[in-house]
Amino acid sequence: MDSMVLNGADLMAEEVEGVVQYLAKHFGPESAQARLDEALRQESSGPAAAQQPPFIPVAGVYQLMKAIIIPNAEVVWNVAMEAPQDDPEWTAVQNSALTLAESGNLLMIGSRAKDQGDWVKAAQALVDEATVALRAAEAKNEDALLEAGDRLLRTCSGCHRQYKKSPPR
Ligand code: HEC
């Protein structure tokens, strides 16, 4: 209503009230017209688009690397230096591998995805390789975890070679 008035609709205050009620009744969220509009909108954008959940990315790619990906990768790689000694230490490695795997999904959301081709493949590779590390940590299999750590590093470097401007890691 405000924008209609600003755009030149010349209405007295009490008329505004009446028009608001009219619009709310016929076009408000509960109206049959609004439901029909919504149904048509969803149909035209396809079921997949209609089911897109409302992601709200907070961090940029750089912040994701710094705050989530690097510290958790270090926990996984640290096993090469010092094997977990007890169940809580294995749990810590499992949690980091799990966080890394899910962070691959975070890299695919919204504008973080630099493209829908190689970027998404590299992010999916992070999900896959970190999941291999997770399974190894769940099995408390140190050799398998070291092997998974090597492959994980190659996944990081692969994406950096293509997308990171500063010298590749
Ligand atoms: C899908 C692509 C992708 C994957 C996978 C990826 N990175 Fe990155 N990473 C980037 C990009 C892009 C940057 C540069 C971000 C910027 O400077 O804005 C970056 C930056 C970095 C940096 C540099 C941060 C700094 O201080 O400049 C480190 C370290 C890093 N990533 C570690 C990792 C590790 C460890 C992994 C794997 C466990 C990984 N990354 C996986 C895309 C990726």
Residues whose N, C-alpha, C, O or C-beta is under 5 A from the ligand:
A	BS01	HEC	V61 Y62 M65 I69 I70 A73 L107 W119 A122 A123 L126 L152 T155 C156 C159 H160 Y163 K164
